[in-house]
Structure formats: structure tokens, C-alpha cells
């Protein structure tokens, strides 16, 4: 489940500021699109496409972020290893999302 983020953004088309309200819609059986719309000109901004595999990796990223923060001041070697795995997983997620968009 996504955290609600309170953030004001500026529309690239109409230049109005508005509060970002992320929405999710089902694209097919195992694909969701996350987006927000400008309430003034209705421009749609797609932030990501996800499926079960990507959401599992995103959950793992959140766990790794916590593990990293816990190890950072105590065990530098462990923190570095976690960070390297974290970066690798972020790249995998990016590739998975790009592949999902193309299909």
C-alpha cells in the first residue's frame, strides 16, 4: 500500500499549482498504473506501472532501507553491502517497470 504524500506540484502545461493526489487504476490482471491528474487542465502524469513482482521488490526496498539505517552507524561493512544490494534492486525495479510499459 502506498503512503499518502502531501506535496504541491506545478503543472507543466497550465502552470497552476495543486496538491498531488496519487491514484491507482488496474490496467489488466497483473498491472496497475499509478498517476495523478492536474485538476485545472486534466493533464495526466503517470508515475509508475507496477505488478506483483515489482510490488514485492518495492517492499524489499523499504525493508533494506530500514536495515541500512540500523547498520549505518554500527557496522559500516554491513551497511555498504546492504546499500549495494539496495542499488541493484532499484535498477531491477526500473528495468521491470520499463518492460511492463512496453508490453
Sine and cosine of phi, psi and omega as CSV:
sin_phi,cos_phi,sin_psi,cos_psi,sin_omega,cos_omega
0.00,0.00,0.65,-0.76,-0.05,-1.00
-1.00,0.10,0.58,-0.82,0.09,-1.00
-0.98,0.21,0.59,-0.80,0.07,-1.00
-0.98,0.18,0.79,-0.62,-0.03,-1.00
-0.94,-0.34,0.81,-0.59,0.06,-1.00
-1.00,-0.08,0.94,-0.33,-0.08,-1.00
-0.49,-0.87,0.67,-0.74,0.08,-1.00
-0.99,-0.10,0.75,-0.66,0.01,-1.00
-0.84,-0.55,0.27,-0.96,-0.01,-1.00
-0.89,-0.45,0.80,-0.61,0.00,-1.00
-0.94,0.33,0.75,-0.66,0.02,-1.00
-0.94,0.35,-0.43,0.91,-0.03,-1.00
-1.00,0.07,-0.85,0.52,-0.11,-0.99
-0.99,-0.11,-0.14,0.99,0.06,-1.00
0.94,0.35,0.18,0.98,0.05,-1.00
-0.99,0.13,0.55,-0.84,0.11,-0.99
-1.00,0.02,0.57,-0.82,0.06,-1.00
-0.38,-0.93,0.35,-0.94,0.02,-1.00
-0.98,0.20,0.77,-0.63,-0.01,-1.00
-0.94,0.35,0.79,-0.61,0.06,-1.00
-0.78,-0.63,0.99,-0.17,-0.02,-1.00
-0.93,0.37,0.65,-0.76,0.06,-1.00
-0.77,-0.63,0.40,-0.92,0.02,-1.00
-0.79,-0.62,0.68,-0.73,0.09,-1.00
-0.72,-0.70,0.54,-0.84,0.01,-1.00
-0.98,0.20,0.82,-0.58,0.04,-1.00
-1.00,-0.01,-0.71,0.70,0.11,-0.99
-0.46,-0.89,-0.25,-0.97,-0.10,-1.00
-0.82,0.58,-0.59,0.81,-0.07,-1.00
-0.73,-0.68,0.63,0.78,0.02,-1.00
-0.56,-0.83,0.79,-0.62,0.07,-1.00
-0.87,-0.49,0.57,-0.82,0.08,-1.00
-0.94,-0.34,0.75,-0.66,0.06,-1.00
-0.95,-0.32,0.75,-0.67,-0.13,-0.99
-0.41,-0.91,0.13,-0.99,0.22,-0.98
-0.58,-0.82,0.46,-0.89,-0.03,-1.00
-0.89,-0.45,0.58,-0.82,0.14,-0.99
-0.96,0.29,0.81,-0.59,-0.02,-1.00
-0.96,0.28,-0.19,0.98,-0.03,-1.00
-1.00,-0.04,-0.75,0.66,-0.05,-1.00
-0.91,-0.41,-0.04,1.00,0.02,-1.00
0.92,0.39,0.28,0.96,0.08,-1.00
-0.88,0.48,0.70,-0.71,0.01,-1.00
-0.99,-0.15,0.75,-0.67,0.09,-1.00
-0.92,-0.40,0.92,-0.40,0.03,-1.00
-1.00,0.01,0.82,-0.57,-0.05,-1.00
-1.00,-0.09,-0.54,0.84,0.01,-1.00
-0.17,-0.98,0.34,-0.94,0.20,-0.98
-0.90,-0.43,0.67,-0.74,0.01,-1.00
-0.70,-0.71,0.36,-0.93,0.16,-0.99
-0.66,-0.75,-0.06,-1.00,-0.05,-1.00
-0.84,0.54,-0.69,0.73,-0.03,-1.00
-0.88,0.47,-0.70,0.72,0.00,-1.00
-0.92,0.39,-0.68,0.73,0.00,-1.00
-0.89,0.45,-0.59,0.81,0.08,-1.00
-0.90,0.44,-0.68,0.73,0.03,-1.00
-0.91,0.40,-0.61,0.79,0.03,-1.00
-0.90,0.44,-0.61,0.79,0.06,-1.00
-0.90,0.43,-0.65,0.76,0.03,-1.00
-0.90,0.44,-0.62,0.78,0.06,-1.00
-0.85,0.52,-0.70,0.71,0.01,-1.00
-0.89,0.46,-0.65,0.76,0.04,-1.00
-0.90,0.44,-0.69,0.72,-0.02,-1.00
-0.91,0.42,-0.58,0.81,0.02,-1.00
-0.88,0.48,-0.67,0.74,0.03,-1.00
-0.93,0.38,-0.68,0.73,0.04,-1.00
-0.86,0.51,-0.68,0.74,0.00,-1.00
-0.89,0.46,-0.74,0.67,-0.01,-1.00
-0.88,0.48,-0.58,0.81,0.02,-1.00
-0.95,0.32,-0.57,0.82,-0.07,-1.00
-1.00,0.03,-0.36,0.93,-0.16,-0.99
-0.78,0.62,-0.75,0.66,-0.05,-1.00
-1.00,0.01,-0.12,0.99,-0.12,-0.99
-0.95,-0.31,-0.75,0.66,-0.09,-1.00
-0.73,-0.68,1.00,-0.04,-0.09,-1.00
-0.87,0.49,-0.67,0.75,0.01,-1.00
-0.88,0.48,-0.70,0.71,0.02,-1.00
-0.90,0.45,-0.67,0.74,0.00,-1.00
-0.88,0.48,-0.67,0.74,0.01,-1.00
-0.90,0.44,-0.68,0.73,0.01,-1.00
-0.90,0.44,-0.67,0.74,0.03,-1.00
-0.89,0.45,-0.69,0.72,-0.01,-1.00
-0.88,0.48,-0.67,0.74,0.02,-1.00
-0.89,0.46,-0.66,0.75,0.05,-1.00
-0.91,0.41,-0.63,0.78,0.03,-1.00
-0.86,0.51,-0.75,0.66,0.00,-1.00
-0.89,0.45,-0.65,0.76,0.03,-1.00
-0.89,0.46,-0.69,0.72,-0.01,-1.00
-0.92,0.39,-0.60,0.80,0.07,-1.00
-0.86,0.50,-0.67,0.74,0.03,-1.00
-0.91,0.42,-0.64,0.77,0.04,-1.00
-0.88,0.48,-0.69,0.72,0.01,-1.00
-0.88,0.48,-0.70,0.72,0.01,-1.00
-0.86,0.51,-0.72,0.70,0.02,-1.00
-0.90,0.44,-0.69,0.72,0.02,-1.00
-0.87,0.50,-0.67,0.74,0.01,-1.00
-0.91,0.41,-0.68,0.74,0.03,-1.00
-0.88,0.48,-0.67,0.74,0.03,-1.00
-0.91,0.41,-0.59,0.81,0.01,-1.00
-0.92,0.39,-0.63,0.77,0.00,-1.00
-0.91,0.42,-0.61,0.79,-0.08,-1.00
-0.96,0.30,-0.38,0.93,-0.12,-0.99
-0.97,0.22,0.00,0.00,0.00,0.00
